[in-house]
Amino acid sequence: VWGDLNPDSASPIAHVTETRSGQGGVSGVQAVENFKKFVIDFAGGELAGMTDETELEAVVEVAGGTITSSVLSRVDANGVWRLVLDVETGSSTNVELKAYIMGLGRKLTETWLYQWRP
Protein backbone atom coordinates (compact mmCIF):
# COMPACT_ATOMS: atom_id res chain seq x y z
CA VAL A 1 0.00 0.00 0.00
CA TRP A 2 3.02 2.31 0.26
CA GLY A 3 2.67 5.07 -2.31
CA ASP A 4 -1.11 4.72 -2.47
CA LEU A 5 -2.02 6.26 0.87
CA ASN A 6 -4.83 8.78 1.15
CA PRO A 7 -3.45 12.23 2.02
CA ASP A 8 -4.37 13.81 5.35
CA SER A 9 -6.79 16.60 4.39
CA ALA A 10 -5.97 18.47 7.62
CA SER A 11 -2.22 18.51 6.92
CA PRO A 12 -0.57 21.83 6.02
CA ILE A 13 1.75 19.88 3.70
CA ALA A 14 0.63 19.54 0.07
CA HIS A 15 0.91 16.16 -1.61
CA VAL A 16 1.71 14.85 -5.08
CA THR A 17 -1.48 14.06 -6.99
CA GLU A 18 -0.09 13.10 -10.41
CA THR A 19 3.20 12.23 -12.07
CA ARG A 20 3.45 12.07 -15.83
CA SER A 21 6.47 11.47 -18.04
CA GLY A 22 7.16 11.48 -21.73
CA GLN A 23 9.41 12.73 -24.49
CA GLY A 24 11.52 15.66 -23.35
CA GLY A 25 12.03 18.94 -25.13
CA VAL A 26 9.64 20.96 -27.25
CA SER A 27 6.53 19.41 -28.79
CA GLY A 28 6.73 19.03 -32.57
CA VAL A 29 10.53 19.04 -32.66
CA GLN A 30 12.63 15.97 -33.49
CA ALA A 31 13.01 13.76 -30.40
CA VAL A 32 16.37 13.78 -28.63
CA GLU A 33 17.72 10.51 -27.24
CA ASN A 34 18.15 10.26 -23.43
CA PHE A 35 15.89 13.26 -22.84
CA LYS A 36 12.66 13.05 -20.82
CA LYS A 37 9.94 15.39 -19.57
CA PHE A 38 8.35 14.97 -16.12
CA VAL A 39 5.14 16.72 -15.05
CA ILE A 40 4.39 16.63 -11.30
CA ASP A 41 1.19 18.04 -9.78
CA PHE A 42 1.04 19.13 -6.12
CA ALA A 43 -2.22 19.93 -4.28
CA GLY A 44 -3.66 20.54 -0.82
CA GLY A 45 -2.24 21.93 2.38
CA GLU A 46 -1.20 25.56 2.53
CA LEU A 47 -0.34 25.43 -1.17
CA ALA A 48 -4.07 25.42 -2.00
CA GLY A 49 -4.41 29.04 -0.89
CA MET A 50 -1.37 30.34 -2.77
CA THR A 51 -1.69 32.59 -5.82
CA ASP A 52 0.67 33.35 -8.68
CA GLU A 53 1.90 36.34 -6.66
CA THR A 54 3.18 34.08 -3.86
CA GLU A 55 6.95 33.59 -4.05
CA LEU A 56 7.41 29.85 -4.42
CA GLU A 57 10.50 27.90 -5.38
CA ALA A 58 10.76 24.41 -6.83
CA VAL A 59 13.73 22.68 -5.21
CA VAL A 60 14.94 20.00 -7.62
CA GLU A 61 17.90 17.65 -7.31
CA VAL A 62 19.16 15.14 -9.85
CA ALA A 63 21.87 12.49 -9.71
CA GLY A 64 23.04 10.89 -12.94
CA GLY A 65 21.55 13.53 -15.21
CA THR A 66 21.08 17.23 -15.89
CA ILE A 67 17.98 19.38 -15.53
CA THR A 68 17.70 21.43 -18.71
CA SER A 69 14.42 23.16 -17.83
CA SER A 70 12.32 23.61 -14.68
CA VAL A 71 9.01 25.52 -14.58
CA LEU A 72 6.59 25.83 -11.64
CA SER A 73 3.12 27.28 -12.27
CA ARG A 74 -0.41 27.23 -10.91
CA VAL A 75 -3.08 25.50 -13.00
CA ASP A 76 -6.12 27.75 -12.61
CA ALA A 77 -8.58 25.12 -13.88
CA ASN A 78 -8.06 22.85 -10.86
CA GLY A 79 -5.89 24.84 -8.43
CA VAL A 80 -2.92 22.46 -8.46
CA TRP A 81 0.68 23.58 -8.73
CA ARG A 82 2.51 21.95 -11.64
CA LEU A 83 6.24 21.38 -11.88
CA VAL A 84 7.53 20.59 -15.38
CA LEU A 85 11.08 19.24 -15.71
CA ASP A 86 13.18 18.37 -18.73
CA VAL A 87 16.00 15.99 -17.82
CA GLU A 88 18.91 14.72 -19.90
CA THR A 89 20.86 11.61 -18.91
CA GLY A 90 24.00 11.80 -20.97
CA SER A 91 25.59 8.35 -20.62
CA SER A 92 24.07 7.49 -17.23
CA THR A 93 22.03 4.30 -16.85
CA ASN A 94 20.28 5.42 -13.67
CA VAL A 95 18.84 8.86 -12.84
CA GLU A 96 17.52 9.77 -9.37
CA LEU A 97 15.17 12.77 -9.15
CA LYS A 98 13.91 14.62 -6.09
CA ALA A 99 11.61 17.66 -5.93
CA TYR A 100 9.52 19.70 -3.51
CA ILE A 101 8.13 23.23 -3.23
CA MET A 102 9.39 25.87 -0.80
CA GLY A 103 7.63 29.08 0.17
CA LEU A 104 7.05 31.38 3.13
CA GLY A 105 10.44 30.28 4.46
CA ARG A 106 9.54 26.59 4.74
CA LYS A 107 8.85 23.39 2.84
CA LEU A 108 5.21 23.36 1.64
CA THR A 109 4.99 19.93 0.00
CA GLU A 110 5.95 16.35 0.47
CA THR A 111 9.06 15.23 -1.42
CA TRP A 112 8.57 13.66 -4.84
CA LEU A 113 11.12 10.93 -5.66
CA TYR A 114 11.60 9.16 -8.98
CA GLN A 115 14.11 6.70 -10.38
CA TRP A 116 14.50 6.69 -14.16
CA ARG A 117 16.42 3.96 -15.94
CA PRO A 118 16.80 5.15 -19.54
N, C-alpha and C positions, 0 to 999 in steps of 0.2 A: 504494500500500500504506500510505501515511501514515494513521494513525488506526486501522489494523487490525493493529498489531504485537503479537506475543505479549509479555506482561510478563515481566520478569526475575524469576524466582521467588526468587533470592538477594538481591534488592534490599530495603533497609530501607524504601523508599518504596512506599506503597500506590498502587494504580491504580484508575481508574474502570472498573467492570465493566458498568454499565447506566446509560442515561439515558432517562427517560420524560417525556413532557409531555402536558398535557391541560388541561381547563377548570379555571381557578383558583377559589379560594374553598372553600366548604363543600359537600360532597356533598348533593344533595337540595334545594338552595336555588337560586332563579332565577339563571341565568347572568348574569355581568356582562361587558359588552363590554370588550375590551382588557385582559383579566385572564387570566393563565395560571399553571398549576402545573407545577413541574419537580421530578422525583424522581431523585436521583443516588446511585448505590451505589458505595462505595469498599471495596476488599478487598486483603488481602495486606500484606506488609511488617510493620513493627512494629505497625501498627494491628490486625493479627489477634490479638495477645495482650492488647489493651486490654479493660477491662470498663466497665460503666456508672459505676463509681466513679472512673475515670480522668478527669481534667479535660481535656476537649477543647473546642476552639473552631472553629466553622465561620467561615472568613473569606470573606465574599461581597462582591463589588463589582458595581455595575450602572451602566451609562451609558445614558441615554435612557429610564429607567423608575424605578420605586420598588419596593423589596422591602417587602411588607406583612406577610410572615410567613416565619420561618426556623427550622426545627427539625432538630436532629441527634440521631439515636438509633441504638442497636445493634439489629440484627434477630437475635434469638436463634436462629431457625430455621436460618440459614445463616452467621451470624457476620459479615455485612457491616455497614458503617456507612452509614446512609441519611440524606441531606440532602434535606429537602423545602422548597421555596421557592414562595411565591406572589409573582408579579410583576405590577405594573400599568404600562401604558405611558403613559397619559395621551394626548397627541396625537402622540407620537413615532412615526416610521415605521421606526425601527431601534433595537433594544435589544441591547447587548453585556453578557454575563454572564460572571463569573469567580468560581471558588470552589475552596477547598482547606481541608484540616483541619490545625490546629496543635495541638500538645500536647507536654508535656515540654520546653518552651522552644524547639521547632523545628517546622519544616514536616514533616508526616508523610505527605502524599500528593502525587501529581502535581496539576497545576492543570487544572481542568475549565474549558473555554471554550465559549461557545455564542452564536450570533448569531440573534436572533429578529426576523423582519420581520412584524409584525402586519398 
